[in-house]
Amino acid sequence: MNIVILAAGMGKRMQSDLPKVLHPLAGKPMLGHVLATSRALQPQRLIVIHGHGGEAVQQAFPDEDIRWAPQVPQLGTGHAVMQAVPLLDEAYPTLILYGDVPLTAASTLRRLFAAAEGGGHGEALAILTVTLADPNGYGRIVRAEVETTDAQQEGRGRILCIVEHKDASESERLIKEVNTGIMVAPTARLKKWLAALSNDNAQGEYYLTDIVAMACKDNMLVTSAQPEAEWETLGINSKQQLAELERAFQSLQAEQLMVKGATLADPKRIDIRGELSIGRDVAIDVNCVFEGAVSLRPCAHRRELRAAQRADRCRYACGSVQPSGRRQHRPRQPHRAVCASTPRCRAGRRHAYRQLRGGEEQQHLLRLQGQSPQLYRRRHGGRTRQCRGRGDYLQLRRRQ
């Protein structure tokens, strides 16, 4: 398949000099999420349309599998896809995605491709739609009437056109099914339709949605698929929308952790900005932030760990993770701590660890100055301490 990602928008409402698609969501640029989903589909050609801040966007993603196409000036979604026409392979269908719609699942796009196969009726134009309780401002999906009630309930009526909200009649505005802009089209037909687009409208732009009426005129089946969750199709045009989608994503991550056996003190107060791998019976307290690739595994000799508030590219052997700044009075225990970074770090990097001592938590930093992380000695109270590597983490114990 061909995949075209539209990422040329300026994002005026973001009120930022940073290109809109580079704003981070869960620690990764929005465009990074879309690219990861696209690669999961194993496309033959991956094309990104860039415009505002195009040089910065290309520098952020120097991957060799991406083909770049500039859109200057920016005259609408249809005009953006036109820029990819010379790079498309007509032997495969074309999927159109958006760089500011970062959380569409690969499983949803696979269902959309299945719909584009036409169900035995030949190739089809497939549109990803979503049913909203409040569809105000969205383009409505107008379907042909069908005779059977079951077909109406299942949305089997053929799509006739997409009507923008401002142009919709009173009856059309009652429609709850709306267009997301994501679609799969036969590439040869797509090129033909794009060449016939007109900018004879109030905005003077070329709208990609106009190809739906062209497909109907060519007697091509226009079908649809819907996502599992509404937030999969939500776009980001402001900092408020970015924050809302961030919370939706973190809630999903928290649910997945609990399904795998983790105990979360408050699922609404956890931030995962990378990949978090956990074992069973791991407990995570409030306000913990995980960045990069983090692995948490229970430890037989210890069920609790006072960890730094931010876990960055590390592996813990522990039973629970709590944020810094928390104090709990416990019986005096031997000095125990776990390094808050991988052993494979550069010399001179600072390692944070926490200890329980006298019923209080204390935070310390070690700096490995030109020495191996697997063997580090320091003077403490006239005695020499030694830190040895054990597997993927470092463990310090005080002499008793």
Backbone hydrogen bonds in HBPLUS format (Angstrom, degrees):
<---DONOR---> <-ACCEPTOR-->    atom                        ^
c    i                          cat <-CA-CA->   ^        H-A-AA   ^      H-
h    n   atom  resd res      DA  || num        DHA   H-A  angle D-A-AA Bond
n    s   type  num  typ     dist DA aas  dist angle  dist       angle   num
A0044-GLN N   A0001-MET O   2.82 MM  43  5.44 142.2  1.96 140.3 152.9     1
A0045-ARG N   A0001-MET O   3.38 MM  44  6.80 160.2  2.42 148.1 149.3     2
A0002-ASN N   A0093-PRO O   2.87 MM  91  6.14 171.1  1.88 160.9 163.7     3
A0095-LEU N   A0002-ASN O   2.78 MM  93  6.12 166.0  1.79 156.0 157.9     4
A0003-ILE N   A0045-ARG O   2.91 MM  42  6.26 155.0  1.97 158.8 167.1     5
A0047-ILE N   A0003-ILE O   2.85 MM  44  6.09 175.0  1.85 172.1 173.7     6
A0004-VAL N   A0095-LEU O   2.83 MM  91  6.19 166.5  1.84 169.9 174.6     7
A0097-LEU N   A0004-VAL O   2.83 MM  93  6.13 167.7  1.85 161.0 165.0     8
A0005-ILE N   A0047-ILE O   2.82 MM  42  6.22 160.7  1.86 158.0 164.4     9
A0049-ILE N   A0005-ILE O   2.86 MM  44  6.12 171.4  1.86 166.8 168.4    10
A0006-LEU N   A0097-LEU O   3.01 MM  91  6.32 167.2  2.02 137.7 138.7    11
A0099-GLY N   A0006-LEU O   2.85 MM  93  5.71 175.5  1.86 144.8 143.5    12
A0007-ALA N   A0049-ILE O   2.86 MM  42  5.45 145.5  1.97 144.4 155.4    13
A0052-HIS N   A0008-ALA O   3.27 MM  44  5.58 169.8  2.28 130.1 127.0    14
A0014-MET N   A0011-GLY O   3.08 MM   3  5.49 154.5  2.14 110.4 118.3    15
A0015-GLN N   A0012-LYS O   3.10 MM   3  5.77 160.2  2.14 116.9 122.5    16
A0022-LEU N   A0019-PRO O   2.94 MM   3  5.53 159.9  1.98 120.8 127.5    17
A0023-HIS N   A0020-LYS O   3.17 MM   3  5.67 168.8  2.19 116.6 120.1    18
A0031-LEU N   A0021-VAL O   3.00 MM  10  5.20 166.3  2.02 151.8 147.5    19
A0030-MET N   A0023-HIS O   3.07 MM   7  6.10 142.5  2.21 146.8 150.4    20
A0025-LEU N   A0028-LYS O   2.72 MM   3  5.32 167.4  1.73 143.1 143.2    21
A0028-LYS N   A0025-LEU O   3.20 MM   3  5.32 161.3  2.24 106.0 111.7    22
A0032-GLY N   A0029-PRO O   2.84 MM   3  5.07 125.4  2.14 103.3 118.8    23
A0033-HIS N   A0029-PRO O   3.31 MM   4  6.84 143.8  2.45 151.9 161.2    24
A0033-HIS N   A0030-MET O   3.11 MM   3  5.41 127.3  2.40 103.6 115.8    25
A0034-VAL N   A0030-MET O   3.33 MM   4  6.76 157.9  2.39 148.9 154.3    26
A0035-LEU N   A0031-LEU O   2.90 MM   4  6.14 158.4  1.95 152.8 158.8    27
A0036-ALA N   A0032-GLY O   3.01 MM   4  6.14 155.5  2.07 143.1 149.6    28
A0037-THR N   A0033-HIS O   3.07 MM   4  6.34 158.7  2.12 149.1 154.2    29
A0038-SER N   A0034-VAL O   2.92 MM   4  6.11 155.5  1.98 145.6 153.0    30
A0039-ARG N   A0035-LEU O   2.92 MM   4  6.15 160.0  1.96 151.9 156.1    31
A0040-ALA N   A0036-ALA O   3.18 MM   4  6.40 139.8  2.35 137.9 148.1    32
A0040-ALA N   A0037-THR O   3.19 MM   3  5.15 126.5  2.49  93.0 106.9    33
A0041-LEU N   A0038-SER O   3.01 MM   3  5.40 148.4  2.11 107.5 116.9    34
A0042-GLN N   A0039-ARG O   3.01 MM   3  5.03 158.4  2.05 104.5 111.5    35
A0067-ARG N   A0046-LEU O   2.87 MM  21  6.13 160.9  1.90 159.1 165.2    36
A0048-VAL N   A0067-ARG O   2.88 MM  19  6.27 158.0  1.92 161.2 167.7    37
A0069-ALA N   A0048-VAL O   3.03 MM  21  6.27 151.9  2.11 157.0 155.4    38
A0050-HIS N   A0069-ALA O   3.05 MM  19  6.28 149.5  2.15 137.9 147.5    39
A0071-GLN N   A0050-HIS O   2.85 MM  21  6.05 141.6  2.00 161.9 167.3    40
A0054-GLY N   A0051-GLY O   3.05 MM   3  4.97 136.7  2.24 137.8 126.6    41
A0057-VAL N   A0053-GLY O   3.06 MM   4  6.34 155.2  2.12 153.8 161.6    42
A0058-GLN N   A0054-GLY O   2.97 MM   4  6.18 160.1  2.01 150.2 154.6    43
A0059-GLN N   A0055-GLU O   3.03 MM   4  6.23 153.6  2.10 144.4 151.7    44
A0060-ALA N   A0056-ALA O   3.02 MM   4  6.20 142.2  2.17 140.3 150.0    45
A0061-PHE N   A0058-GLN O   3.23 MM   3  5.23 136.2  2.44  94.8 106.3    46
A0066-ILE N   A0063-ASP O   3.46 MM   3  5.91 167.9  2.48 110.5 113.7    47
A0206-TYR N   A0075-LEU O   2.88 MM 131  6.21 168.0  1.90 159.9 157.2    48
A0080-ALA N   A0076-GLY O   3.01 MM   4  6.29 143.5  2.15 141.0 151.7    49
A0081-VAL N   A0077-THR O   3.10 MM   4  6.43 159.7  2.14 151.9 154.8    50
A0078-GLY N   A0206-TYR O   2.78 MM 128  4.85 141.4  1.93 140.4 138.5    51
A0082-MET N   A0078-GLY O   3.12 MM   4  6.35 144.0  2.25 140.5 150.7    52
A0083-GLN N   A0080-ALA O   3.14 MM   3  5.55 139.6  2.31 106.0 115.7    53
A0084-ALA N   A0081-VAL O   2.99 MM   3  5.41 151.0  2.08 111.1 119.8    54
A0085-VAL N   A0082-MET O   3.17 MM   3  5.32 156.3  2.23 105.5 112.7    55
A0087-LEU N   A0084-ALA O   2.88 MM   3  5.42 146.3  2.00 119.3 129.8    56
A0088-LEU N   A0085-VAL O   3.24 MM   3  5.40 164.8  2.26 111.4 116.0    57
A0092-TYR N   A0089-ASP O   3.20 MM   3  6.03 172.6  2.21 124.3 126.5    58
A0094-THR N   A0185-ALA O   2.91 MM  91  5.41 172.8  1.91 160.0 161.7    59
A0185-ALA N   A0094-THR O   2.96 MM  91  5.41 157.6  2.01 147.4 152.8    60
A0096-ILE N   A0183-MET O   2.91 MM  87  5.52 163.3  1.93 165.3 170.2    61
A0101-VAL N   A0098-TYR O   3.18 MM   3  5.41 162.3  2.21 113.7 114.2    62
A0236-ILE N   A0100-ASP O   2.94 MM 136  5.48 137.8  2.12 143.8 157.0    63
A0108-THR N   A0105-ALA O   3.17 MM   3  5.29 124.9  2.49  96.9 110.0    64
A0109-LEU N   A0105-ALA O   3.25 MM   4  6.66 153.5  2.33 145.2 152.0    65
A0110-ARG N   A0106-ALA O   2.95 MM   4  6.24 144.7  2.08 145.8 155.8    66
A0111-ARG N   A0107-SER O   3.18 MM   4  6.46 151.4  2.27 141.7 148.1    67
A0112-LEU N   A0108-THR O   3.08 MM   4  6.42 145.4  2.21 140.3 150.3    68
A0113-PHE N   A0109-LEU O   2.96 MM   4  6.27 150.1  2.05 144.4 151.6    69
A0114-ALA N   A0110-ARG O   2.97 MM   4  6.28 151.0  2.05 144.3 152.4    70
A0115-ALA N   A0111-ARG O   3.00 MM   4  6.29 148.9  2.10 143.0 150.9    71
A0116-ALA N   A0112-LEU O   3.00 MM   4  6.29 141.0  2.16 139.9 150.9    72
A0117-GLU N   A0114-ALA O   3.25 MM   3  5.36 148.2  2.36  98.2 107.2    73
A0118-GLY N   A0115-ALA O   3.14 MM   3  5.73 164.4  2.17 113.1 117.9    74
A0124-ALA N   A0116-ALA O   3.03 MM   8  4.85 138.2  2.21 154.0 148.2    75
A0121-HIS N   A0118-GLY O   3.03 MM   3  4.98 154.3  2.10 103.8 112.0    76
A0125-LEU N   A0221-LEU O   2.98 MM  96  6.38 159.5  2.02 162.0 165.8    77
A0223-THR N   A0125-LEU O   2.90 MM  98  6.26 148.5  2.00 149.9 160.0    78
A0126-ALA N   A0184-VAL O   2.96 MM  58  5.16 161.2  2.00 154.7 158.2    79
A0184-VAL N   A0126-ALA O   2.84 MM  58  5.16 155.7  1.90 147.3 154.5    80
A0127-ILE N   A0223-THR O   2.97 MM  96  6.34 154.8  2.03 136.1 141.6    81
A0225-ALA N   A0127-ILE O   3.15 MM  98  6.53 141.9  2.30 144.3 148.1    82
A0128-LEU N   A0182-ILE O   2.91 MM  54  5.45 174.1  1.91 161.0 159.1    83
A0180-THR N   A0128-LEU O   3.28 MM  52  5.99 147.0  2.40 164.1 162.7    84
A0129-THR N   A0225-ALA O   2.98 MM  96  6.22 158.9  2.02 164.5 170.8    85
A0130-VAL N   A0178-VAL O   3.16 MM  48  5.60 152.8  2.24 144.4 152.2    86
A0178-VAL N   A0130-VAL O   2.89 MM  48  5.60 169.7  1.90 154.2 155.8    87
A0132-LEU N   A0176-LYS O   3.08 MM  44  5.51 164.0  2.11 145.1 141.6    88
A0138-TYR N   A0135-PRO O   3.07 MM   3  5.68 166.5  2.09 144.1 145.2    89
A0179-ASN N   A0139-GLY O   2.97 MM  40  5.57 151.7  2.05 150.9 158.0    90
A0140-ARG N   A0163-VAL O   2.73 MM  23  5.18 151.6  1.81 156.9 148.7    91
A0163-VAL N   A0140-ARG O   2.98 MM  23  5.18 154.3  2.05 145.2 150.3    92
A0141-ILE N   A0177-GLU O   3.06 MM  36  5.74 162.6  2.09 146.9 144.4    93
A0142-VAL N   A0161-CYS O   3.03 MM  19  5.48 168.2  2.05 164.7 165.1    94
A0160-LEU N   A0142-VAL O   2.75 MM  18  5.69 168.1  1.76 155.5 159.7    95
A0161-CYS N   A0142-VAL O   3.43 MM  19  5.48 158.4  2.49 138.5 143.0    96
A0144-ALA N   A0158-ARG O   2.65 MM  14  5.24 155.9  1.71 152.0 160.2    97
A0152-GLN N   A0148-THR O   3.34 MM   4  6.67 151.5  2.43 141.1 148.5    98
A0153-GLN N   A0149-THR O   2.98 MM   4  6.29 159.5  2.02 154.3 159.6    99
A0154-GLU N   A0150-ASP O   3.04 MM   4  6.24 145.6  2.16 145.1 154.3   100
A0156-ARG N   A0151-ALA O   2.93 MM   5  5.13 172.4  1.94 155.5 154.7   101
A0155-GLY N   A0152-GLN O   3.17 MM   3  5.15 160.1  2.21 101.8 107.7   102
A0159-ILE N   A0222-VAL O   3.43 MM  63  5.52 164.0  2.46 158.0 153.5   103
A0167-ASP N   A0164-GLU O   2.99 MM   3  5.36 139.5  2.16 108.6 120.5   104
A0168-ALA N   A0164-GLU O   3.03 MM   4  6.07 113.1  2.49 146.6 164.3   105
A0168-ALA N   A0165-HIS O   3.20 MM   3  5.14 157.1  2.26 101.6 108.6   106
A0173-ARG N   A0169-SER O   2.97 MM   4  6.18 143.3  2.11 149.0 158.5   107
A0174-LEU N   A0171-SER O   3.24 MM   3  5.44 152.9  2.32 101.4 109.4   108
A0175-ILE N   A0172-GLU O   3.13 MM   3  5.51 161.6  2.17 109.8 115.5   109
A0190-LEU N   A0186-PRO O   2.83 MM   4  5.98 155.4  1.89 155.1 163.5   110
A0191-LYS N   A0187-THR O   2.99 MM   4  6.23 157.7  2.04 153.6 157.0   111
A0192-LYS N   A0188-ALA O   3.31 MM   4  6.59 154.9  2.37 141.4 147.8   112
A0193-TRP N   A0189-ARG O   2.91 MM   4  6.21 162.3  1.94 158.2 162.5   113
A0194-LEU N   A0190-LEU O   2.89 MM   4  6.05 162.6  1.92 154.6 159.4   114
A0195-ALA N   A0191-LYS O   3.14 MM   4  6.28 153.6  2.21 142.4 148.7   115
A0196-ALA N   A0193-TRP O   3.03 MM   3  5.15 136.4  2.23  98.8 111.3   116
A0197-LEU N   A0194-LEU O   3.24 MM   3  5.30 164.2  2.27 104.6 109.4   117
A0201-ASN N   A0199-ASN O   2.85 MM   2  5.61 130.7  2.10 108.8  93.4   118
A0204-GLY N   A0201-ASN O   3.14 MM   3  5.25 141.9  2.29 101.5 112.5   119
A0210-ASP N   A0207-TYR O   3.31 MM   3  5.77 157.7  2.37 107.6 113.7   120
A0211-ILE N   A0208-LEU O   3.13 MM   3  6.01 170.2  2.14 124.5 127.4   121
A0212-VAL N   A0209-THR O   3.17 MM   3  5.85 164.9  2.20 117.8 122.1   122
A0215-ALA N   A0211-ILE O   2.90 MM   4  6.10 149.6  1.99 143.5 150.7   123
A0216-CYS N   A0212-VAL O   3.06 MM   4  6.40 157.7  2.12 150.2 155.8   124
A0217-LYS N   A0213-ALA O   2.97 MM   4  6.18 152.0  2.05 143.2 151.1   125
A0218-ASP N   A0214-MET O   2.99 MM   4  6.27 139.3  2.16 140.7 151.5   126
A0218-ASP N   A0215-ALA O   3.14 MM   3  5.04 124.2  2.47  91.6 105.8   127
A0220-MET N   A0215-ALA O   2.91 MM   5  5.25 167.4  1.93 157.3 153.4   128
A0219-ASN N   A0216-CYS O   2.95 MM   3  4.92 156.1  2.01 106.8 110.4   129
A0232-GLU N   A0229-ALA O   3.23 MM   3  5.75 157.9  2.28 111.6 117.9   130
A0233-THR N   A0230-GLU O   3.16 MM   3  6.05 162.6  2.20 124.7 128.1   131
A0234-LEU N   A0231-TRP O   3.32 MM   3  5.10 163.2  2.35  99.8 104.8   132
A0242-LEU N   A0238-SER O   3.02 MM   4  6.29 149.0  2.12 143.8 153.2   133
A0243-ALA N   A0239-LYS O   2.98 MM   4  6.22 155.1  2.05 145.7 150.9   134
A0244-GLU N   A0240-GLN O   3.01 MM   4  6.30 156.7  2.06 148.4 155.0   135
A0245-LEU N   A0241-GLN O   3.02 MM   4  6.17 161.6  2.06 147.6 151.7   136
A0246-GLU N   A0242-LEU O   2.96 MM   4  6.10 145.8  2.08 141.8 151.7   137
A0247-ARG N   A0243-ALA O   3.11 MM   4  6.38 157.5  2.16 148.2 152.4   138
A0248-ALA N   A0244-GLU O   3.09 MM   4  6.39 153.5  2.16 142.8 150.4   139
A0249-PHE N   A0245-LEU O   2.94 MM   4  6.12 158.0  1.99 146.7 152.1   140
A0250-GLN N   A0246-GLU O   2.93 MM   4  6.18 163.2  1.95 151.6 156.3   141
A0251-SER N   A0247-ARG O   2.92 MM   4  6.04 151.2  2.01 145.4 152.9   142
A0252-LEU N   A0248-ALA O   3.15 MM   4  6.40 151.8  2.23 141.3 148.2   143
A0253-GLN N   A0249-PHE O   2.99 MM   4  6.34 156.8  2.04 150.1 156.6   144
A0254-ALA N   A0250-GLN O   2.91 MM   4  6.12 157.4  1.96 146.7 152.7   145
A0255-GLU N   A0251-SER O   3.02 MM   4  6.25 156.5  2.08 146.2 152.1   146
A0256-GLN N   A0252-LEU O   3.06 MM   4  6.33 157.2  2.12 149.6 155.4   147
A0257-LEU N   A0253-GLN O   3.02 MM   4  6.31 151.3  2.10 148.3 156.0   148
A0258-MET N   A0254-ALA O   3.09 MM   4  6.38 159.3  2.13 150.7 155.5   149
A0259-VAL N   A0255-GLU O   3.02 MM   4  6.25 151.0  2.11 147.2 155.3   150
A0260-LYS N   A0256-GLN O   3.19 MM   4  6.41 141.3  2.35 138.3 147.6   151
A0260-LYS N   A0257-LEU O   3.11 MM   3  5.15 125.4  2.42  94.4 108.3   152
A0262-ALA N   A0257-LEU O   3.05 MM   5  5.50 164.6  2.08 143.8 139.3   153
A0261-GLY N   A0258-MET O   3.11 MM   3  5.10 158.9  2.15 101.2 107.6   154
A0263-THR N   A0282-VAL O   2.83 MM  19  6.18 161.6  1.87 152.8 157.6   155
A0284-ILE N   A0263-THR O   2.79 MM  21  6.18 161.3  1.82 169.7 175.2   156
A0265-ALA N   A0284-ILE O   2.98 MM  19  6.29 166.6  2.00 166.2 166.5   157
A0269-ARG N   A0266-ASP O   2.93 MM   3  5.53 166.4  1.95 123.2 127.8   158
A0287-ASN N   A0269-ARG O   2.86 MM  18  5.10 137.1  2.04 132.6 142.6   159
A0271-ASP N   A0288-CYS O   3.14 MM  17  6.45 163.0  2.17 164.1 165.5   160
A0290-PHE N   A0271-ASP O   2.88 MM  19  6.28 161.4  1.92 161.2 167.4   161
A0273-ARG N   A0290-PHE O   2.66 MM  17  5.81 170.1  1.67 173.9 176.9   162
A0292-GLY N   A0273-ARG O   3.35 MM  19  6.47 153.8  2.42 130.9 123.9   163
A0275-GLU N   A0292-GLY O   2.89 MM  17  6.05 154.4  1.96 133.2 140.8   164
A0294-VAL N   A0275-GLU O   2.83 MM  19  6.19 168.6  1.85 170.7 174.5   165
A0277-SER N   A0294-VAL O   2.80 MM  17  6.21 165.3  1.82 159.3 164.0   166
A0296-LEU N   A0277-SER O   2.68 MM  19  6.11 159.6  1.72 159.1 166.2   167
A0279-GLY N   A0296-LEU O   2.80 MM  17  6.20 114.4  2.23 142.5 160.2   168
A0283-ALA N   A0319-GLY O   2.77 MM  36  6.20 154.8  1.83 142.9 151.6   169
A0321-VAL N   A0283-ALA O   2.61 MM  38  6.14 146.5  1.71 152.7 164.3   170
A0285-ASP N   A0321-VAL O   2.64 MM  36  5.95 166.6  1.66 171.2 175.6   171
A0289-VAL N   A0309-GLN O   3.05 MM  20  6.32 165.9  2.07 167.9 170.6   172
A0311-ALA N   A0289-VAL O   2.81 MM  22  6.18 169.8  1.82 168.1 170.6   173
A0291-GLU N   A0311-ALA O   2.81 MM  20  6.12 169.9  1.82 170.5 172.4   174
A0313-ARG N   A0291-GLU O   2.96 MM  22  6.26 169.5  1.98 156.8 155.3   175
A0295-SER N   A0314-CYS O   3.03 MM  19  6.54 152.9  2.10 147.8 156.5   176
A0316-TYR N   A0295-SER O   2.88 MM  21  6.27 163.4  1.91 168.3 171.1   177
A0297-ARG N   A0316-TYR O   3.13 MM  19  6.29 151.9  2.21 145.3 153.9   178
A0318-CYS N   A0297-ARG O   2.62 MM  21  5.82 135.8  1.81 162.3 171.8   179
A0302-ARG N   A0299-CYS O   3.32 MM   3  5.41 151.8  2.40 100.8 109.0   180
A0305-LEU N   A0320-SER O   3.12 MM  15  5.45 127.7  2.40 122.1 135.2   181
A0339-CYS N   A0394-LEU O   3.34 MM  55  5.40 156.6  2.40 135.3 140.6   182
A0340-ALA N   A0352-ALA O   2.94 MM  12  5.36 136.2  2.14 151.7 165.3   183
A0345-CYS N   A0343-PRO O   2.84 MM   2  5.56 137.5  2.02 104.0  91.5   184
A0349-ARG N   A0346-ARG O   3.13 MM   3  5.80 156.4  2.19 140.0 139.7   185
A0348-GLY N   A0368-LEU O   2.15 MM  20  4.67 126.6  1.39 151.6 166.9   186
A0351-HIS N   A0366-LEU O   2.78 MM  15  5.05 161.5  1.81 151.2 157.8   187
A0366-LEU N   A0351-HIS O   2.86 MM  15  5.05 156.4  1.92 141.1 148.9   188
A0353-TYR N   A0364-HIS O   3.11 MM  11  5.60 159.0  2.16 150.0 153.2   189
A0364-HIS N   A0353-TYR O   2.97 MM  11  5.60 171.8  1.97 169.1 171.2   190
A0355-GLN N   A0362-GLN O   2.96 MM   7  5.43 151.8  2.05 151.4 160.1   191
A0362-GLN N   A0355-GLN O   3.07 MM   7  5.43 153.4  2.15 145.9 152.9   192
A0357-ARG N   A0360-GLU O   2.88 MM   3  5.42 169.9  1.89 158.0 161.5   193
A0360-GLU N   A0357-ARG O   3.12 MM   3  5.42 165.5  2.14 111.3 115.5   194
A0375-LEU N   A0372-SER O   3.14 MM   3  5.58 160.2  2.18 112.9 118.6   195
A0389-GLY N   A0374-GLN O   3.15 MM  15  4.37 131.1  2.40 120.5 119.7   196
A0376-TYR N   A0387-CYS O   3.28 MM  11  5.22 147.0  2.39 132.1 141.3   197
A0387-CYS N   A0376-TYR O   2.99 MM  11  5.22 148.7  2.09 139.9 149.9   198
A0378-ARG N   A0385-ARG O   3.25 MM   7  5.53 148.1  2.36 134.8 143.0   199
A0385-ARG N   A0378-ARG O   2.97 MM   7  5.53 171.3  1.98 164.3 166.9   200
A0380-HIS N   A0383-ARG O   2.81 MM   3  5.30 160.0  1.85 157.1 163.7   201
A0383-ARG N   A0380-HIS O   3.01 MM   3  5.30 162.0  2.04 112.7 118.2   202
A0390-ARG N   A0393-TYR O   3.13 MM   3  5.79 164.8  2.16 162.7 167.4   203
A0393-TYR N   A0390-ARG O   3.38 MM   3  5.79 172.4  2.38 125.8 127.5   204
